Amino acid sequence: MSRLVIFSLLVLAGCSEAYTSKIDSRTYAIEGPGVPGGSSGPNQREAQRLCPKGFRVLNEEVHRNTTDRANDENGMYTNWTVRCL
């Protein structure tokens, strides 16, 4: 039973992470998880991890649930394009 609880917690913790894809040598696209209120905290943590010397946000997109995310009730999604300094 305790293994199931630990596994469930790990799965849920992974759902609050931002996903990153590399565009070029210093530019990344960061897709934030659905967060009530549209917080960009997960994006900022991921950008700081990728760019320890600093970063600049080139583009920011904020959107609510769309038809492909109709069953997801997490709120707003924030996507960033960042360039490392």
N, C-alpha and C positions, 0 to 999 in steps of 0.2 A: 504494500500500500504506500509506503513512504517513497518508493522509487517512482510511483505514478505521480505523486505530488511534486517531487523534484523535477521530473520531466515536464510536467505542466507549467511549472514556474519558468523553466528555461525556454519553453516555447513562447510563453507570453512575454518574456523579456525581449526576445528576438523581434517581436511585433512592434516594439517602440523604437527600433533603430532606423536610421536613414540609410538609403541605398545609394551607392556611388558608382558612376561610370566615368571613365577617363575619356576626355575629348582630344586633348593633345598633351604635350609634356608638362604644362603647368595649369591646364584648365580642366575642371571637373564639373559634371552634372550631378547634383545631389537631389534625390527624391525623398522628401520627408514623409514620415508616417502620418496617418490621420490623427489629428489631435484636436480635442474640443477647444474652440477659441482660436485655432490656427496658429499656435505657438511655433516659432522657428527655432526653438532650443535644440532639438535633435540635429537640425541642419548646421547650427553654429558649432556644436560639439564635433560633428563629423568634419567640418571645414577646418577647425583648429587641429584636429588629428592629422589631416592631410597636409596642412600648410602650417607647420609650427612657427615659421617666421612671419606669418600674417597672410591675410587674403583680402581680396576685394570682390564684392558681389557684383557680377556683370548683369545678371538678370534674375528677377524674382517673380514667380507665378504662384498665386494663391487661388485655389478653387475648392468648391464644395463637392460633395458626393455627386457623381455623374451616373448615367444609366449603367455603366459597367461596374460601378461600386455601389449599386442600389442597396445591397444587403449590409454594407459596412456603415455602421453608425458612429464612427469615430470623429466625425466633424469635418474640419477643413484640412487640406493638404497644401504644403508649401514646398515648392521646388526651386532650387537655386542653381545658377551657373556661377562658379567662382574661379578666380585666377589667383594662384599663389604669387606672393611678392618675392 
